Each structure stands twice: as structure tokens, then as C-alpha cells.
Amino acid sequence: MQQLLKEVLSLAEGNATWLDHAALHFEHFAAQLHEDEKARWELLAAVYRERVRVVQHVAGKVRQSLATNGSSDLESEDT
């Protein structure tokens, strides 16, 4: 179970990184547009950044839970 949680955590954090990079690209792209179109891309970037914050928050809670549960619980599942 510990290994599965680590893999899911890695996937989620990878997605958060990707979303953050995409938001940055959207912001750079938006800077070159007229105001009406610029607002749409800035909103999309803001949505992506919010998703990053949500994923990072959940990932932090999972990491904390893994650390709090201790290795003794996790070792018994591995054996």
C-alpha cells in the first residue's frame, strides 16, 4: 500500500508541475494579446494555478499521513 501511495503522490505532483508550467505559458501568451482575449487566457492560467494549489495541499496531507503513520504500520503491510 505504501508503494502505491508513493506512486499516486508522484503522479499528482508531476501533474501539479505540468499545470504550473502551462499556467506560466498561458500568462506569457496572454501578455501579447488584446485585452478581451488576454482576460480569457489569464483566467485559464488562474484556474490552473488554483488546481496546482489543491494538488499540493492534498499531496502534503498524504505525505504527512504517511510520516505520521510510521514505518511500523507500513512494514507490516509489506511482509
C-alpha positions in Angstrom: 0.0 0.0 0.0 2.8 2.4 0.8 4.4 1.9 -2.6 1.0 2.6 -4.3 0.5 5.8 -2.3 4.0 6.9 -3.3 3.3 6.3 -7.0 0.0 8.2 -6.8 1.7 11.0 -5.0 4.4 11.2 -7.6 1.8 11.3 -10.4 -0.1 14.0 -8.6 3.0 16.1 -8.0 4.1 15.7 -11.6 0.7 16.9 -12.8 1.0 19.9 -10.5 4.3 20.8 -12.1 2.9 20.4 -15.5 -0.1 22.6 -14.6 2.2 25.2 -13.2 4.3 25.3 -16.3 1.2 25.5 -18.5 -0.1 28.4 -16.5 3.2 30.2 -16.9 3.0 29.7 -20.7 -0.6 31.0 -20.8 0.4 34.1 -18.9 3.3 34.8 -21.3 1.0 34.2 -24.2 -1.7 36.4 -22.7 0.7 39.3 -22.4 0.9 39.5 -26.2 -2.9 39.7 -26.7 -5.5 42.4 -26.8 -7.4 42.9 -23.5 -10.6 40.9 -24.4 -8.6 37.8 -25.4 -5.9 38.4 -22.8 -8.5 38.1 -19.9 -9.6 34.7 -21.1 -6.0 33.3 -21.1 -5.3 34.9 -17.7 -8.4 33.3 -16.3 -7.3 29.9 -17.6 -3.9 30.4 -16.0 -5.5 31.3 -12.7 -7.6 28.2 -12.8 -4.5 26.1 -13.5 -2.7 27.7 -10.6 -5.6 27.0 -8.3 -5.5 23.3 -9.3 -1.8 23.3 -8.5 -2.5 24.7 -5.0 -5.2 22.0 -4.5 -2.9 19.2 -5.6 0.0 20.5 -3.5 -2.3 20.7 -0.4 -3.6 17.2 -0.8 -0.1 15.8 -1.6 1.2 17.5 1.6 -1.6 15.9 3.6 -0.8 12.5 2.2 2.9 12.9 2.9 2.1 14.0 6.4 -0.2 11.0 6.9 2.5 8.6 5.6 5.0 10.1 8.0 2.6 10.1 10.9 1.5 6.5 10.5 5.1 5.5 10.9 7.1 2.8 9.3 5.9 0.1 11.6 2.4 0.1 10.2 3.8 0.2 6.7 6.4 -2.5 7.3 3.7 -4.9 8.5 1.8 -4.5 5.2 5.0 -5.2 3.2 5.7 -8.5 5.0 
